[in-house]
Amino acid sequence: MTRRQPYGRSDRVEHNSPIPDVSFVRNERLSPDIQGLIQGAPDVAIEVVSSEPAAQLEQKISLYLAQGSKLVV
């Protein structure tokens, strides 16, 4: 199951956590009563490379992997 972030979302939410451009979370990690943003790192995080500095992108990738993402593309 995937959940799209609303258009115009901020790249950071509370605790300064980055939000990937696209994310995938396995069904086993979801519960029927989830509302709003899912807590924790997604299983797969996808970042669209744009004008973002390479160092900032590398920092995001490292954070996703350290927090439990299995794959970052």
Secondary structure, DSSP 8 states (H G I E B T S, - for coil): ------TT--SEEGGGEE--SEEE--GGG--TT--SS-SS--SEEE---SSS-HHHHHHHHHHHHHTT-SEE-
